[in-house]
Each structure stands twice: as C-alpha cells, then as structure tokens.
C-alpha cells in the first residue's frame, strides 16, 4: 500500500474546487482517499472549507473523518453543524467513537443529538458509556461485540453471529456466556466452522479468557493488552457479566495521548496546547513552570550572595565561574535519572523497594562522578589551577550529582505512589530543584575543603 503524502497541490486543488462549488469533482477525488488521509486534508483547510466538505460528503465517510481530525478542529466543526447533522454523523459510528465526539459537546446539546438517533439500542449504549470516566476501561470500551450462549448449537451460533456482525465493523473475538450472561470463555472461529452443526458450544469453547473490570484504569488495560499481545479484551462488571470490549486501536490512541501529555509535562507545559493556539492559551500553559523556574533562580541568587565575601580572593573567586557547570551537571543527572524511572513506571518494569533502586543509582553515579572528576582535575592542571582547588571542585561535583540522582530517582516513584503523574518530575521540577541544591552543596563542600 502506497503511503499517502499530503501536499500543497492537493490542498490547493480541493480548496479551489470548494470555492467553485464543483461538488461532483470533489466527491470523485474524496472517494479515493482513506478517511484518515482525508482528516489530514481537512486539518489544513480553512474553517468554512472544512464545514463545506463535511456537509458535502456522505456521513458513512465523514463520521470516521471526525474521529481522526485534530480535537480543536473537530470541536469547531461541531459548533457549525446542526444537532440533526451531528446525529447523522454519530449514528454511523461504533458506540465508543460516538461517545468521543459527543464528549466535545455541552451536556444540553448532547441530549438533543441523542434524541435525533432513532436506534434505541444505539442511544442506550451511548448513554451508558457517557457515564464512565474517560480514563477507565468503561470509558474506552465499545458496546458492539459478538457473544454466544454455551447452550447453542454450532448451527444456531453461526446464524446469531451473522445477525450480530451486521452492526460490527470488525470481528476480533467471539465471547461465550452462560445462561446468566456471565462471561465464561471465548470461541475459536476455526473450531466453530470445523465442528458438526449439532455440536454444542459448551463442547468446543475455550474456557480461558482475559478480561478487565469496567472501573479498571486505562493504564492497567494498556499494560495487560501489551503484555499478552491482545487485539481486543472484554470488559465485565463485578458479576463478570459482559459489558463491552476494548480493541487495540483504542489502546494505541490512549497510549499516544498519554505519551504526548508526559512529553508536555516533562517539557514544563502545564496544559494541552498546539503551536497555532492563541498567545493567551500558550502563556497559560507555560507560565506556571516558568514561575517555578524563576523562584528556583532567585534561590540560587540568594545562595551566591551569601558567599559574596570570597569574591575578594583571586584564588577563591574562580569558584563562581564553576557554578553554571555544577548547576548544569546537577540538572542533567537529575533529568536522566527521573526520565529512566518515569519510563520504567510507565512500562511497569520498576520492581523492588525504593531503597534498592536508590542504592543502585548511587553506585552508578559514583562511577560516573569519579570519571567526571578526573576530567575536571586534568582540566585544572591544564589551566594551571591549584590542585587543592581542583579537588574541591571535583569532590563537590561528585556529591552534587549523587544527590541529584537520588532526587531524580525518588521523586517520580513517590509521586507515583500518591497517584500523581510521575512525568511531572522531569523537566523544570527536577532541574530547578537540583540547580538550587547543587549550588548550595557546591559552595559548602568547597568551603569545608578550602577552609574559607
């Protein structure tokens, strides 16, 4: 399959056709474009053109397009569509995708849209899914699935599968229930089509089936599906009654969103923003961490001011020239340590106690610190710096990076235990803290060794 490449030529061609209202030519071009690629095109059109294109194309395609376009773009498009038009888009989607779009609307408008959907089963499913938290299994699941009863014959089972499959885009699994609607296993399609038509499902189904509880966190679902390479997983309630299913595409989208959020937090961006957002939104997202950095910098100023007296000594004055180096080393080591821990927590590979993790980090940091201190001493010799000064600087640097590594390792783990996203520990949080602590330790250790 050839990968679609968005080009200025395509955008210009569609833009000109929309301006000329050449609807037949537009439809001819759009028919040959995958909905995910069409979403890219719509993201690059201006607002009026987006709305025109969405209203022009059949809902069976634009409904999928709306699930793929940028969230801010989709929100603006939905504002321009009537309640009836939105309902026309939503009725073509699986329940989980329908809820994703409805979630962008105010509660009052949600109800009006749902009232235009005539399929009672669809509206019931949508209402149920709207009640679940977004970052839970219930918030990720879709109601569309295929389930069979253990007491059915193979022949009846095949008839039921044909009937249920009409409303399902893709069949991932066939789930087996008992008379009480409790999930008891799954059915292999191969076993189904190779078994005698009069055989009972209870004779051929596979009793082992992985499942998640409706209130399990999305993180738990992602870890389970990743660990066992599952394409889909059923969702149950406290009585193990089947409620829905989560497919791999839903989990991939969730993981992508989480990765983007972690990246923003690590970079010190407080809220979700895009490059083309307003100056006000961008300022609001960045300013909190910049204020933290400012206070950290002011702390460093006060520390340096308290050692102002050494400026009178030509020999000791050079300590001030090393403060950017110490701050940078502390920040770099802290960010490295925290980034590894955050990644490990995300992948669920951080095992053992915090103490054992810290001991390991200390060992690693001592090795790195000794190598770096040796380089500093050699540098001091090259510039004719006194050996005592070089030892003071290199010794304090070793201590600084050990402390930075301990902070970078422990803070994400502690935040995770309190249910706070550990990604917040990287970037400005760790860097600012380590800068202040690093400079403070640097001067006090140098003071002890040099005796000033």
Secondary structure as UniProt FT lines:
FT   HELIX           8..20
FT   HELIX           23..31
FT   HELIX           35..44
FT   HELIX           47..56
FT   HELIX           59..68
FT   HELIX           71..80
FT   HELIX           83..90
FT   TURN            91..92
FT   HELIX           95..102
FT   TURN            103..104
FT   HELIX           107..115
FT   HELIX           120..130
FT   TURN            134..135
FT   HELIX           137..140
FT   STRAND          146..149
FT   TURN            150..151
FT   HELIX           154..165
FT   TURN            166..167
FT   STRAND          174..177
FT   TURN            179..180
FT   STRAND          182..187
FT   HELIX           189..194
FT   TURN            197..198
FT   HELIX           201..203
FT   STRAND          211..213
FT   TURN            214..215
FT   HELIX           218..227
FT   TURN            228..229
FT   STRAND          232..236
FT   TURN            238..239
FT   STRAND          241..247
FT   HELIX           248..266
FT   TURN            267..268
FT   TURN            275..276
FT   HELIX           279..306
FT   HELIX           308..312
FT   HELIX           314..321
FT   HELIX           323..346
FT   TURN            347..348
FT   HELIX           354..382
FT   TURN            383..384
FT   HELIX           387..417
FT   TURN            418..419
FT   HELIX           422..425
FT   TURN            426..427
FT   HELIX           428..450
//
